[in-house]
Amino acid sequence: MTIDLIEVHDEVVGPLGVKGVGEIGQVGAAAAIANAVFHATGRRIRELPMTAELVMDPP
């Protein structure tokens, strides 16, 4: 297997000269965790951060 790095000029980058790709994976993470909490506890949490107090306190 051979890996070739190709330098390309890109004008759509951040101030440090890089693009963020981590945001793509984080979009659904909070919703997935909230759904898991709902299925485990029956409590629908609609605010962040999801703390133990929000999950354990009565509505």
mmCIF file of the N, C-alpha and C atoms, coordinates in Angstrom:
data_MODEL
# 
_entry.id   MODEL 
# 
loop_
_atom_site.group_PDB 
_atom_site.id 
_atom_site.type_symbol 
_atom_site.label_atom_id 
_atom_site.label_alt_id 
_atom_site.label_comp_id 
_atom_site.label_asym_id 
_atom_site.label_entity_id 
_atom_site.label_seq_id 
_atom_site.pdbx_PDB_ins_code 
_atom_site.Cartn_x 
_atom_site.Cartn_y 
_atom_site.Cartn_z 
_atom_site.occupancy 
_atom_site.B_iso_or_equiv 
_atom_site.pdbx_formal_charge 
_atom_site.auth_seq_id 
_atom_site.auth_comp_id 
_atom_site.auth_asym_id 
_atom_site.auth_atom_id 
_atom_site.pdbx_PDB_model_num 
ATOM 1   N N  . MET A 1 1  ? 0.850   -1.156 0.000  1.00 0.00 ? 1  MET A N  1 
ATOM 2   C CA . MET A 1 1  ? 0.000   0.000  0.000  1.00 0.00 ? 1  MET A CA 1 
ATOM 3   C C  . MET A 1 1  ? 0.909   1.236  0.000  1.00 0.00 ? 1  MET A C  1 
ATOM 4   N N  . THR A 1 2  ? 0.594   2.148  -0.871 1.00 0.00 ? 2  THR A N  1 
ATOM 5   C CA . THR A 1 2  ? 1.362   3.384  -0.974 1.00 0.00 ? 2  THR A CA 1 
ATOM 6   C C  . THR A 1 2  ? 0.446   4.567  -0.700 1.00 0.00 ? 2  THR A C  1 
ATOM 7   N N  . ILE A 1 3  ? 0.921   5.482  0.116  1.00 0.00 ? 3  ILE A N  1 
ATOM 8   C CA . ILE A 1 3  ? 0.157   6.687  0.426  1.00 0.00 ? 3  ILE A CA 1 
ATOM 9   C C  . ILE A 1 3  ? 0.875   7.881  -0.174 1.00 0.00 ? 3  ILE A C  1 
ATOM 10  N N  . ASP A 1 4  ? 0.151   8.644  -0.968 1.00 0.00 ? 4  ASP A N  1 
ATOM 11  C CA . ASP A 1 4  ? 0.707   9.854  -1.572 1.00 0.00 ? 4  ASP A CA 1 
ATOM 12  C C  . ASP A 1 4  ? 0.001   11.061 -0.983 1.00 0.00 ? 4  ASP A C  1 
ATOM 13  N N  . LEU A 1 5  ? 0.747   12.031 -0.515 1.00 0.00 ? 5  LEU A N  1 
ATOM 14  C CA . LEU A 1 5  ? 0.189   13.292 -0.028 1.00 0.00 ? 5  LEU A CA 1 
ATOM 15  C C  . LEU A 1 5  ? 0.317   14.321 -1.138 1.00 0.00 ? 5  LEU A C  1 
ATOM 16  N N  . ILE A 1 6  ? -0.787  14.936 -1.476 1.00 0.00 ? 6  ILE A N  1 
ATOM 17  C CA . ILE A 1 6  ? -0.801  15.906 -2.567 1.00 0.00 ? 6  ILE A CA 1 
ATOM 18  C C  . ILE A 1 6  ? -1.126  17.273 -1.982 1.00 0.00 ? 6  ILE A C  1 
ATOM 19  N N  . GLU A 1 7  ? -0.242  18.214 -2.176 1.00 0.00 ? 7  GLU A N  1 
ATOM 20  C CA . GLU A 1 7  ? -0.439  19.569 -1.688 1.00 0.00 ? 7  GLU A CA 1 
ATOM 21  C C  . GLU A 1 7  ? -1.404  20.312 -2.609 1.00 0.00 ? 7  GLU A C  1 
ATOM 22  N N  . VAL A 1 8  ? -2.469  20.867 -2.035 1.00 0.00 ? 8  VAL A N  1 
ATOM 23  C CA . VAL A 1 8  ? -3.464  21.605 -2.807 1.00 0.00 ? 8  VAL A CA 1 
ATOM 24  C C  . VAL A 1 8  ? -3.743  22.909 -2.071 1.00 0.00 ? 8  VAL A C  1 
ATOM 25  N N  . HIS A 1 9  ? -3.784  24.005 -2.804 1.00 0.00 ? 9  HIS A N  1 
ATOM 26  C CA . HIS A 1 9  ? -4.097  25.294 -2.203 1.00 0.00 ? 9  HIS A CA 1 
ATOM 27  C C  . HIS A 1 9  ? -5.606  25.391 -1.970 1.00 0.00 ? 9  HIS A C  1 
ATOM 28  N N  . ASP A 1 10 ? -5.999  25.651 -0.732 1.00 0.00 ? 10 ASP A N  1 
ATOM 29  C CA . ASP A 1 10 ? -7.415  25.722 -0.372 1.00 0.00 ? 10 ASP A CA 1 
ATOM 30  C C  . ASP A 1 10 ? -7.652  27.027 0.367  1.00 0.00 ? 10 ASP A C  1 
ATOM 31  N N  . GLU A 1 11 ? -8.567  27.846 -0.147 1.00 0.00 ? 11 GLU A N  1 
ATOM 32  C CA . GLU A 1 11 ? -8.824  29.142 0.472  1.00 0.00 ? 11 GLU A CA 1 
ATOM 33  C C  . GLU A 1 11 ? -9.955  29.105 1.501  1.00 0.00 ? 11 GLU A C  1 
ATOM 34  N N  . VAL A 1 12 ? -10.604 27.962 1.666  1.00 0.00 ? 12 VAL A N  1 
ATOM 35  C CA . VAL A 1 12 ? -11.712 27.852 2.604  1.00 0.00 ? 12 VAL A CA 1 
ATOM 36  C C  . VAL A 1 12 ? -11.228 27.074 3.834  1.00 0.00 ? 12 VAL A C  1 
ATOM 37  N N  . VAL A 1 13 ? -10.362 27.702 4.598  1.00 0.00 ? 13 VAL A N  1 
ATOM 38  C CA . VAL A 1 13 ? -9.846  27.082 5.816  1.00 0.00 ? 13 VAL A CA 1 
ATOM 39  C C  . VAL A 1 13 ? -9.967  28.071 6.969  1.00 0.00 ? 13 VAL A C  1 
ATOM 40  N N  . GLY A 1 14 ? -9.774  27.581 8.170  1.00 0.00 ? 14 GLY A N  1 
ATOM 41  C CA . GLY A 1 14 ? -9.838  28.438 9.344  1.00 0.00 ? 14 GLY A CA 1 
ATOM 42  C C  . GLY A 1 14 ? -8.592  29.275 9.493  1.00 0.00 ? 14 GLY A C  1 
ATOM 43  N N  . PRO A 1 15 ? -8.523  30.075 10.562 1.00 0.00 ? 15 PRO A N  1 
ATOM 44  C CA . PRO A 1 15 ? -7.373  30.962 10.758 1.00 0.00 ? 15 PRO A CA 1 
ATOM 45  C C  . PRO A 1 15 ? -6.057  30.213 10.973 1.00 0.00 ? 15 PRO A C  1 
ATOM 46  N N  . LEU A 1 16 ? -6.124  28.957 11.392 1.00 0.00 ? 16 LEU A N  1 
ATOM 47  C CA . LEU A 1 16 ? -4.899  28.176 11.582 1.00 0.00 ? 16 LEU A CA 1 
ATOM 48  C C  . LEU A 1 16 ? -4.504  27.396 10.331 1.00 0.00 ? 16 LEU A C  1 
ATOM 49  N N  . GLY A 1 17 ? -5.308  27.514 9.296  1.00 0.00 ? 17 GLY A N  1 
ATOM 50  C CA . GLY A 1 17 ? -4.999  26.827 8.054  1.00 0.00 ? 17 GLY A CA 1 
ATOM 51  C C  . GLY A 1 17 ? -5.507  25.399 8.000  1.00 0.00 ? 17 GLY A C  1 
ATOM 52  N N  . VAL A 1 18 ? -6.468  25.074 8.845  1.00 0.00 ? 18 VAL A N  1 
ATOM 53  C CA . VAL A 1 18 ? -7.013  23.714 8.858  1.00 0.00 ? 18 VAL A CA 1 
ATOM 54  C C  . VAL A 1 18 ? -8.532  23.758 8.784  1.00 0.00 ? 18 VAL A C  1 
ATOM 55  N N  . LYS A 1 19 ? -9.115  22.648 8.373  1.00 0.00 ? 19 LYS A N  1 
ATOM 56  C CA . LYS A 1 19 ? -10.562 22.505 8.367  1.00 0.00 ? 19 LYS A CA 1 
ATOM 57  C C  . LYS A 1 19 ? -10.950 21.589 9.526  1.00 0.00 ? 19 LYS A C  1 
ATOM 58  N N  . GLY A 1 20 ? -12.091 21.864 10.127 1.00 0.00 ? 20 GLY A N  1 
ATOM 59  C CA . GLY A 1 20 ? -12.569 21.010 11.199 1.00 0.00 ? 20 GLY A CA 1 
ATOM 60  C C  . GLY A 1 20 ? -13.429 19.900 10.644 1.00 0.00 ? 20 GLY A C  1 
ATOM 61  N N  . VAL A 1 21 ? -13.089 18.665 10.942 1.00 0.00 ? 21 VAL A N  1 
ATOM 62  C CA . VAL A 1 21 ? -13.912 17.540 10.515 1.00 0.00 ? 21 VAL A CA 1 
ATOM 63  C C  . VAL A 1 21 ? -14.544 16.845 11.706 1.00 0.00 ? 21 VAL A C  1 
ATOM 64  N N  . GLY A 1 22 ? -14.161 17.203 12.918 1.00 0.00 ? 22 GLY A N  1 
ATOM 65  C CA . GLY A 1 22 ? -14.727 16.579 14.100 1.00 0.00 ? 22 GLY A CA 1 
ATOM 66  C C  . GLY A 1 22 ? -16.159 16.975 14.357 1.00 0.00 ? 22 GLY A C  1 
ATOM 67  N N  . GLU A 1 23 ? -16.566 18.137 13.857 1.00 0.00 ? 23 GLU A N  1 
ATOM 68  C CA . GLU A 1 23 ? -17.924 18.607 14.089 1.00 0.00 ? 23 GLU A CA 1 
ATOM 69  C C  . GLU A 1 23 ? -18.952 17.716 13.422 1.00 0.00 ? 23 GLU A C  1 
ATOM 70  N N  . ILE A 1 24 ? -18.606 17.098 12.330 1.00 0.00 ? 24 ILE A N  1 
ATOM 71  C CA . ILE A 1 24 ? -19.547 16.261 11.592 1.00 0.00 ? 24 ILE A CA 1 
ATOM 72  C C  . ILE A 1 24 ? -20.004 15.095 12.462 1.00 0.00 ? 24 ILE A C  1 
ATOM 73  N N  . GLY A 1 25 ? -19.105 14.494 13.173 1.00 0.00 ? 25 GLY A N  1 
ATOM 74  C CA . GLY A 1 25 ? -19.452 13.365 14.025 1.00 0.00 ? 25 GLY A CA 1 
ATOM 75  C C  . GLY A 1 25 ? -20.154 13.749 15.302 1.00 0.00 ? 25 GLY A C  1 
ATOM 76  N N  . GLN A 1 26 ? -20.052 14.996 15.713 1.00 0.00 ? 26 GLN A N  1 
ATOM 77  C CA . GLN A 1 26 ? -20.651 15.432 16.968 1.00 0.00 ? 26 GLN A CA 1 
ATOM 78  C C  . GLN A 1 26 ? -22.095 15.878 16.818 1.00 0.00 ? 26 GLN A C  1 
ATOM 79  N N  . VAL A 1 27 ? -22.566 16.035 15.613 1.00 0.00 ? 27 VAL A N  1 
ATOM 80  C CA . VAL A 1 27 ? -23.902 16.566 15.397 1.00 0.00 ? 27 VAL A CA 1 
ATOM 81  C C  . VAL A 1 27 ? -24.963 15.695 16.051 1.00 0.00 ? 27 VAL A C  1 
ATOM 82  N N  . GLY A 1 28 ? -24.894 14.409 15.871 1.00 0.00 ? 28 GLY A N  1 
ATOM 83  C CA . GLY A 1 28 ? -25.912 13.524 16.408 1.00 0.00 ? 28 GLY A CA 1 
ATOM 84  C C  . GLY A 1 28 ? -25.590 12.917 17.756 1.00 0.00 ? 28 GLY A C  1 
ATOM 85  N N  . ALA A 1 29 ? -24.421 13.197 18.306 1.00 0.00 ? 29 ALA A N  1 
ATOM 86  C CA . ALA A 1 29 ? -24.015 12.542 19.552 1.00 0.00 ? 29 ALA A CA 1 
ATOM 87  C C  . ALA A 1 29 ? -24.913 12.921 20.720 1.00 0.00 ? 29 ALA A C  1 
ATOM 88  N N  . ALA A 1 30 ? -25.205 14.195 20.899 1.00 0.00 ? 30 ALA A N  1 
ATOM 89  C CA . ALA A 1 30 ? -26.043 14.620 22.026 1.00 0.00 ? 30 ALA A CA 1 
ATOM 90  C C  . ALA A 1 30 ? -27.450 14.053 21.909 1.00 0.00 ? 30 ALA A C  1 
ATOM 91  N N  . ALA A 1 31 ? -27.994 14.018 20.704 1.00 0.00 ? 31 ALA A N  1 
ATOM 92  C CA . ALA A 1 31 ? -29.332 13.462 20.501 1.00 0.00 ? 31 ALA A CA 1 
ATOM 93  C C  . ALA A 1 31 ? -29.336 11.965 20.790 1.00 0.00 ? 31 ALA A C  1 
ATOM 94  N N  . ALA A 1 32 ? -28.303 11.263 20.385 1.00 0.00 ? 32 ALA A N  1 
ATOM 95  C CA . ALA A 1 32 ? -28.231 9.824  20.643 1.00 0.00 ? 32 ALA A CA 1 
ATOM 96  C C  . ALA A 1 32 ? -28.131 9.541  22.133 1.00 0.00 ? 32 ALA A C  1 
ATOM 97  N N  . ILE A 1 33 ? -27.348 10.337 22.853 1.00 0.00 ? 33 ILE A N  1 
ATOM 98  C CA . ILE A 1 33 ? -27.228 10.150 24.300 1.00 0.00 ? 33 ILE A CA 1 
ATOM 99  C C  . ILE A 1 33 ? -28.535 10.479 24.984 1.00 0.00 ? 33 ILE A C  1 
ATOM 100 N N  . ALA A 1 34 ? -29.204 11.557 24.552 1.00 0.00 ? 34 ALA A N  1 
ATOM 101 C CA . ALA A 1 34 ? -30.493 11.930 25.140 1.00 0.00 ? 34 ALA A CA 1 
ATOM 102 C C  . ALA A 1 34 ? -31.523 10.835 24.909 1.00 0.00 ? 34 ALA A C  1 
ATOM 103 N N  . ASN A 1 35 ? -31.534 10.231 23.724 1.00 0.00 ? 35 ASN A N  1 
ATOM 104 C CA . ASN A 1 35 ? -32.453 9.131  23.454 1.00 0.00 ? 35 ASN A CA 1 
ATOM 105 C C  . ASN A 1 35 ? -32.123 7.906  24.301 1.00 0.00 ? 35 ASN A C  1 
ATOM 106 N N  . ALA A 1 36 ? -30.846 7.640  24.524 1.00 0.00 ? 36 ALA A N  1 
ATOM 107 C CA . ALA A 1 36 ? -30.456 6.517  25.373 1.00 0.00 ? 36 ALA A CA 1 
ATOM 108 C C  . ALA A 1 36 ? -30.904 6.750  26.808 1.00 0.00 ? 36 ALA A C  1 
ATOM 109 N N  . VAL A 1 37 ? -30.770 7.989  27.300 1.00 0.00 ? 37 VAL A N  1 
ATOM 110 C CA . VAL A 1 37 ? -31.236 8.320  28.648 1.00 0.00 ? 37 VAL A CA 1 
ATOM 111 C C  . VAL A 1 37 ? -32.746 8.156  28.723 1.00 0.00 ? 37 VAL A C  1 
ATOM 112 N N  . PHE A 1 38 ? -33.463 8.578  27.692 1.00 0.00 ? 38 PHE A N  1 
ATOM 113 C CA . PHE A 1 38 ? -34.916 8.440  27.678 1.00 0.00 ? 38 PHE A CA 1 
ATOM 114 C C  . PHE A 1 38 ? -35.339 6.974  27.721 1.00 0.00 ? 38 PHE A C  1 
ATOM 115 N N  . HIS A 1 39 ? -34.687 6.158  26.917 1.00 0.00 ? 39 HIS A N  1 
ATOM 116 C CA . HIS A 1 39 ? -35.048 4.743  26.882 1.00 0.00 ? 39 HIS A CA 1 
ATOM 117 C C  . HIS A 1 39 ? -34.690 4.040  28.187 1.00 0.00 ? 39 HIS A C  1 
ATOM 118 N N  . ALA A 1 40 ? -33.636 4.489  28.863 1.00 0.00 ? 40 ALA A N  1 
ATOM 119 C CA . ALA A 1 40 ? -33.221 3.857  30.113 1.00 0.00 ? 40 ALA A CA 1 
ATOM 120 C C  . ALA A 1 40 ? -34.049 4.331  31.305 1.00 0.00 ? 40 ALA A C  1 
ATOM 121 N N  . THR A 1 41 ? -34.493 5.597  31.288 1.00 0.00 ? 41 THR A N  1 
ATOM 122 C CA . THR A 1 41 ? -35.135 6.164  32.476 1.00 0.00 ? 41 THR A CA 1 
ATOM 123 C C  . THR A 1 41 ? -36.577 6.598  32.257 1.00 0.00 ? 41 THR A C  1 
ATOM 124 N N  . GLY A 1 42 ? -36.965 6.802  31.007 1.00 0.00 ? 42 GLY A N  1 
ATOM 125 C CA . GLY A 1 42 ? -38.297 7.329  30.729 1.00 0.00 ? 42 GLY A CA 1 
ATOM 126 C C  . GLY A 1 42 ? -38.389 8.833  30.866 1.00 0.00 ? 42 GLY A C  1 
ATOM 127 N N  . ARG A 1 43 ? -37.271 9.500  31.151 1.00 0.00 ? 43 ARG A N  1 
ATOM 128 C CA . ARG A 1 43 ? -37.237 10.965 31.279 1.00 0.00 ? 43 ARG A CA 1 
ATOM 129 C C  . ARG A 1 43 ? -36.678 11.564 30.008 1.00 0.00 ? 43 ARG A C  1 
ATOM 130 N N  . ARG A 1 44 ? -37.399 12.502 29.420 1.00 0.00 ? 44 ARG A N  1 
ATOM 131 C CA . ARG A 1 44 ? -36.938 13.186 28.214 1.00 0.00 ? 44 ARG A CA 1 
ATOM 132 C C  . ARG A 1 44 ? -36.179 14.433 28.644 1.00 0.00 ? 44 ARG A C  1 
ATOM 133 N N  . ILE A 1 45 ? -34.885 14.464 28.408 1.00 0.00 ? 45 ILE A N  1 
ATOM 134 C CA . ILE A 1 45 ? -34.034 15.596 28.759 1.00 0.00 ? 45 ILE A CA 1 
ATOM 135 C C  . ILE A 1 45 ? -33.858 16.441 27.504 1.00 0.00 ? 45 ILE A C  1 
ATOM 136 N N  . ARG A 1 46 ? -34.225 17.722 27.588 1.00 0.00 ? 46 ARG A N  1 
ATOM 137 C CA . ARG A 1 46 ? -34.163 18.596 26.418 1.00 0.00 ? 46 ARG A CA 1 
ATOM 138 C C  . ARG A 1 46 ? -33.220 19.780 26.613 1.00 0.00 ? 46 ARG A C  1 
ATOM 139 N N  . GLU A 1 47 ? -32.265 19.643 27.509 1.00 0.00 ? 47 GLU A N  1 
ATOM 140 C CA . GLU A 1 47 ? -31.291 20.724 27.699 1.00 0.00 ? 47 GLU A CA 1 
ATOM 141 C C  . GLU A 1 47 ? -29.921 20.129 27.984 1.00 0.00 ? 47 GLU A C  1 
ATOM 142 N N  . LEU A 1 48 ? -28.923 20.886 27.645 1.00 0.00 ? 48 LEU A N  1 
ATOM 143 C CA . LEU A 1 48 ? -27.548 20.472 27.873 1.00 0.00 ? 48 LEU A CA 1 
ATOM 144 C C  . LEU A 1 48 ? -26.908 21.412 28.879 1.00 0.00 ? 48 LEU A C  1 
ATOM 145 N N  . PRO A 1 49 ? -26.026 20.955 29.713 1.00 0.00 ? 49 PRO A N  1 
ATOM 146 C CA . PRO A 1 49 ? -25.550 19.582 29.836 1.00 0.00 ? 49 PRO A CA 1 
ATOM 147 C C  . PRO A 1 49 ? -26.569 18.711 30.553 1.00 0.00 ? 49 PRO A C  1 
ATOM 148 N N  . MET A 1 50 ? -26.580 17.449 30.195 1.00 0.00 ? 50 MET A N  1 
ATOM 149 C CA . MET A 1 50 ? -27.475 16.493 30.838 1.00 0.00 ? 50 MET A CA 1 
ATOM 150 C C  . MET A 1 50 ? -26.813 16.046 32.137 1.00 0.00 ? 50 MET A C  1 
ATOM 151 N N  . THR A 1 51 ? -27.256 16.609 33.223 1.00 0.00 ? 51 THR A N  1 
ATOM 152 C CA . THR A 1 51 ? -26.655 16.296 34.520 1.00 0.00 ? 51 THR A CA 1 
ATOM 153 C C  . THR A 1 51 ? -27.488 15.232 35.241 1.00 0.00 ? 51 THR A C  1 
ATOM 154 N N  . ALA A 1 52 ? -26.902 14.652 36.259 1.00 0.00 ? 52 ALA A N  1 
ATOM 155 C CA . ALA A 1 52 ? -27.605 13.644 37.046 1.00 0.00 ? 52 ALA A CA 1 
ATOM 156 C C  . ALA A 1 52 ? -28.853 14.229 37.694 1.00 0.00 ? 52 ALA A C  1 
ATOM 157 N N  . GLU A 1 53 ? -28.795 15.498 38.076 1.00 0.00 ? 53 GLU A N  1 
ATOM 158 C CA . GLU A 1 53 ? -29.954 16.136 38.698 1.00 0.00 ? 53 GLU A CA 1 
ATOM 159 C C  . GLU A 1 53 ? -31.139 16.205 37.739 1.00 0.00 ? 53 GLU A C  1 
ATOM 160 N N  . LEU A 1 54 ? -30.873 16.483 36.467 1.00 0.00 ? 54 LEU A N  1 
ATOM 161 C CA . LEU A 1 54 ? -31.956 16.526 35.480 1.00 0.00 ? 54 LEU A CA 1 
ATOM 162 C C  . LEU A 1 54 ? -32.578 15.148 35.273 1.00 0.00 ? 54 LEU A C  1 
ATOM 163 N N  . VAL A 1 55 ? -31.769 14.134 35.338 1.00 0.00 ? 55 VAL A N  1 
ATOM 164 C CA . VAL A 1 55 ? -32.271 12.777 35.102 1.00 0.00 ? 55 VAL A CA 1 
ATOM 165 C C  . VAL A 1 55 ? -32.988 12.240 36.323 1.00 0.00 ? 55 VAL A C  1 
ATOM 166 N N  . MET A 1 56 ? -32.466 12.510 37.509 1.00 0.00 ? 56 MET A N  1 
ATOM 167 C CA . MET A 1 56 ? -32.997 11.885 38.719 1.00 0.00 ? 56 MET A CA 1 
ATOM 168 C C  . MET A 1 56 ? -34.120 12.671 39.400 1.00 0.00 ? 56 MET A C  1 
ATOM 169 N N  . ASP A 1 57 ? -34.158 13.979 39.239 1.00 0.00 ? 57 ASP A N  1 
ATOM 170 C CA . ASP A 1 57 ? -35.196 14.779 39.899 1.00 0.00 ? 57 ASP A CA 1 
ATOM 171 C C  . ASP A 1 57 ? -36.555 14.518 39.295 1.00 0.00 ? 57 ASP A C  1 
ATOM 172 N N  . PRO A 1 58 ? -37.609 14.505 40.108 1.00 0.00 ? 58 PRO A N  1 
ATOM 173 C CA . PRO A 1 58 ? -38.948 14.340 39.537 1.00 0.00 ? 58 PRO A CA 1 
ATOM 174 C C  . PRO A 1 58 ? -39.338 15.534 38.675 1.00 0.00 ? 58 PRO A C  1 
ATOM 175 N N  . PRO A 1 59 ? -40.174 15.318 37.668 1.00 0.00 ? 59 PRO A N  1 
ATOM 176 C CA . PRO A 1 59 ? -40.527 16.410 36.743 1.00 0.00 ? 59 PRO A CA 1 
ATOM 177 C C  . PRO A 1 59 ? -41.282 17.538 37.393 1.00 0.00 ? 59 PRO A C  1 
# 
